Amino acid sequence: MSFGFFKALIQAPTTVGAIWPSSPWLAKAMVSTSSIQSALSVVELGPGTGAFTGHILESLAPGAQFTAIEKSPDLARSVSRKFPNAKIIEGCATDLQNHLDSENIPRPSAILSGLPWAVFDQTLQCSILDQIHGALVEGGIFTTFAYYGPHRLRSGRRFRANLERIFKDVQRTPVVMQNFPPAFIYYCRR
Ligand SMILES: C[S@@+](CC[C@H](N)C(=O)[O-])C[C@H]1O[C@@H](n2cnc3c(N)ncnc32)[C@H](O)[C@@H]1O
């Protein structure tokens, strides 16, 4: 685990909401599920230390625009240093549409999330999911992961119900066993 992730976890455990950064296997599965190769504008929410970011950047179509929104100032600074050509906005996913409008960023056709949904209450989950749904182009895809096991708990079932209320089509991938903890991906079409 990188020092940046550990420091952010100690400083703001309920914002980071994970004990370990996602693995390259989960990152690859997120990217391949997101139809990034054909997207003109791609947004990542909660990049953290950049576990998904490098894989997303490598998969972008020529000329496609990438934007990440990270709430932790330390992690936003560190991921900007790691990927100096990427646009990293220090801000909150609840302001997604404002950030895109104020920076003249085209509406994305792919939004990928590393956000810790399990530590968000119902109001915050719904507020961010509404922002994501409103920002995506028609037919655009939102991808996010869930840890296998906790997804059966009440909070996990509530999150899935929120996805199904907001998106017309919600699917999930097989479990990525190499990730710690094992996780799968929800992919949702607007
Ligand atoms: C579990 S870490 C995930 C990092 C990385 N994507 C991964 O999968 O390893 C969650 C990240 O989401 C960020 N975050 C939490 N709430 C956020 C919010 N409301 N808006 C933007 N980022 C947020 C945290 O600061 C943290 O970097």
The ligand as a MOL file (V3000), in Angstrom:
LIG
                    3D

  0  0  0     0  0            999 V3000
M  V30 BEGIN CTAB
M  V30 COUNTS 27 29 0 0 0
M  V30 BEGIN ATOM
M  V30 1 C -11.5510 3.6770 -1.5640 0
M  V30 2 S -10.6790 5.0600 -2.1690 0 CHG=1
M  V30 3 C -10.5410 4.4600 -3.8410 0
M  V30 4 C -9.3020 4.8670 -4.5320 0
M  V30 5 C -9.0590 4.1450 -5.8620 0
M  V30 6 N -10.0350 4.5090 -6.8670 0
M  V30 7 C -9.0540 2.6440 -5.6590 0
M  V30 8 O -10.0190 1.9810 -6.1040 0
M  V30 9 O -8.1110 2.1620 -5.0550 0 CHG=-1
M  V30 10 C -12.0070 6.2530 -2.2900 0
M  V30 11 C -11.5780 7.6020 -2.8130 0
M  V30 12 O -12.7460 8.4050 -2.9930 0
M  V30 13 C -12.4720 9.7150 -2.4990 0
M  V30 14 N -13.7690 10.3370 -2.1570 0
M  V30 15 C -14.5840 10.0350 -1.1090 0
M  V30 16 N -15.6940 10.7860 -1.1300 0
M  V30 17 C -15.6040 11.5620 -2.2450 0
M  V30 18 C -16.4550 12.5320 -2.8290 0
M  V30 19 N -17.6300 12.8480 -2.2630 0
M  V30 20 N -16.0640 13.1430 -3.9770 0
M  V30 21 C -14.8630 12.8150 -4.5490 0
M  V30 22 N -14.0090 11.9100 -4.0410 0
M  V30 23 C -14.3690 11.2870 -2.9090 0
M  V30 24 C -11.5730 9.4680 -1.2980 0
M  V30 25 O -10.8600 10.6200 -0.9250 0
M  V30 26 C -10.6920 8.3510 -1.8320 0
M  V30 27 O -9.5750 8.8500 -2.5270 0
M  V30 END ATOM
M  V30 BEGIN BOND
M  V30 1 1 1 2
M  V30 2 1 2 3
M  V30 3 1 2 10
M  V30 4 1 3 4
M  V30 5 1 4 5
M  V30 6 1 5 6
M  V30 7 1 5 7
M  V30 8 2 7 8
M  V30 9 1 7 9
M  V30 10 1 10 11
M  V30 11 1 11 12
M  V30 12 1 11 26
M  V30 13 1 12 13
M  V30 14 1 13 14
M  V30 15 1 13 24
M  V30 16 1 14 15
M  V30 17 1 14 23
M  V30 18 2 15 16
M  V30 19 1 16 17
M  V30 20 1 17 18
M  V30 21 2 17 23
M  V30 22 1 18 19
M  V30 23 2 18 20
M  V30 24 1 20 21
M  V30 25 2 21 22
M  V30 26 1 22 23
M  V30 27 1 24 25
M  V30 28 1 24 26
M  V30 29 1 26 27
M  V30 END BOND
M  V30 END CTAB
M  END
